[in-house]
Amino acid sequence: MLYPLQKSNFGYKFITDYGSEYEIYFTQLIQYSEHISDNGLNPEDFYYFGFSRAVRGKKCVSNDVYIKRTIAFSIFEFFTQYPDAIIVFNYSAADRRLQARRKKFKEWFEEYSENTIIKMFQHDFSDAYTVCAIYKRKSHPAFEQVQKNIELLVKNIETTKV
């Protein structure tokens, strides 16, 4: 089971059984096109991904499995619409839970991407922040170079301040 996704101005939104409303957004990163192009990639393929709880429900259920399933499905749905997309995101460190977020999302990704062509590259910048990229493995001879370019871009993202 998933929570029903609704299109929103930013991407998608959904409401849990307990009344919490979540926003899932995909924002094109055209403002960084020069730096992305310098790494041999197409800037029109890059999107920033994030999700947040917009409205807290009457009851907060921390182990609601349908939330992670719905978020994972939204990523797969996004790749269906934009098969060449590269999704970039970072974990929030605002409440000193960066390590927990790194671990949790990696578990989510491994659970839902197994047996798919979707890959993730994660680069940790000490304990300050983490930048990740999710993309579909392309079946063309230059894939290894594309993958290296994505990894290089993420590792150098500190200089671009995404």
Beta strands, then each sheet from edge to edge (+ up, - down):
strand 1: 6-7
strand 2: 11-15
strand 3: 21-28
strand 4: 46-55
strand 5: 86-90
strand 6: 118-125
strand 7: 129-136
sheet 1: 1+ 2- 3+ 4- 5- 7+ 6-
end
